[in-house]
Amino acid sequence: MGEELVTKLKSHIHWEEGMDDSMLSFYLDRAKKYVKNATDSEDEWIIIMIAGIMYEYRISEEELSKAIEAMTPFLIQEAVYHAQDNDEQAELES
């Protein structure tokens, strides 16, 4: 996962100097796969949001589940936008 994305995630979760960041790339990788499966795209903003949720709720499975479910409208919106964008691109290529 790119350092730029790790830096953006650190900014999003208000990371403090000296904290161990060894798991952040793992959260970003998992979030990227989750978003890709949910939307068939890799929207950076949603990836950072999901990775932030995974980081914040890494202990409580129930709270993590609720927080991820709260992102559903954004995932649906991205999936619809991505599908429309693909349809428009296919029309242009025909």
Protein Blocks (a to p, Z undefined) as FASTA:
>chain_A
ZZklmmmmmmmnopaehiacklmmmmmmmmmmmmmmmnopacfklmmmmmmmmmmmmmmm
mlmmmmmmmmmmmmmmmmmmmmmmmmmmmmmmZZ
